[in-house]
């Protein structure tokens, strides 16, 4: 699987915390300059590793809130439910 790797600094914390994101090119979508910061017009599935906890990989499925975009948020919830329903199978692969 080819992944796009990006790095950013989390300036919301007192210490300089670097965050590495990895995602498939077709799993990180936006339109009209939408993104997590604006809360509109985006959908993202990615893995995140923080320099403050490098042994922990977080899986993110992100979209606008239900109040802002009901359809995209519902898709996000369906994906999360599918992953949660398969968690035992996923653990067996580890």
N, C-alpha and C positions, 0 to 999 in steps of 0.2 A: 504494500500500500504506500503510495507516494503521499507524503505529508508536507504541508506548508508549515514552517516553523517561524514564529515571531517572538520577539522579546520586548518587554516593557518594564518600566519601574512603577511600582505601586506607591504613589506619593501620599496616599491616604494614611499610611502608617508612619510612625515616628522614625523607624529605622528604614534604610534604603532596602527595599524588598524587590528583587527582580522576579518577574513572572515570565515563564516560557509557555506559549500556547502552541499546540499542534492540531492541525485539522486538515481534512481532505479539501481540496480546492472547491468542490461542489457542495460542501457542508457549511459554508460560511457565506451567507447571502445578505445583501442589503440593496435598497433602492432609495432614490431621492436623498442620498447621504445619510440614511438611517443607520443607527448603531446603538450599542448598549447605553452609551452616555445620553443620547437623545431620547431613548426609550421607544422609538418608532421605527417602522420599516426595516426590520432585520430579523434574521433567524440564524442561529449558530449552534453547531454541535462541535465541541472541541475538548481536548484534554489539556489540563493546566498543571504545571509544576511551579512551586514557589521556592525561592532560595531560602526562605525561613523554615520550610519543611520539605527538603528535597526527596525524601523517601515516600512521600504521599502524592499520588497522582489523582487529580480530581477530574471527573467526567462532567462536563457542562452541556446542558441543552437550554439555550436561552432564546427568549423572544420578548416582544412587548407584553405588558400586563394584559390580563383579560379585559379590563376596562378600556384599554386603548385599542386593542386589536383581538377581538374574540376568536376569529378564525385561526390566526397564526398561533395564538396561545393554546387553542384546543389541539392543534397538531403537535405542539411541544408536549402537552400532557399525554397524548396517545403514545408518543415515543418513549417517554419516561415510564409509563405503565407497561409497555412491552419489555423494556429492560428489566424492570422490577419483577415481572412475571417469570423471567428467565434467569434470575440471580443465582439459583442453585446450580443450573447448568453451567453458568459462567464460572462459578467457584470451582467446579469440577475440572475445568480446563487449566486452572492455575497450579 
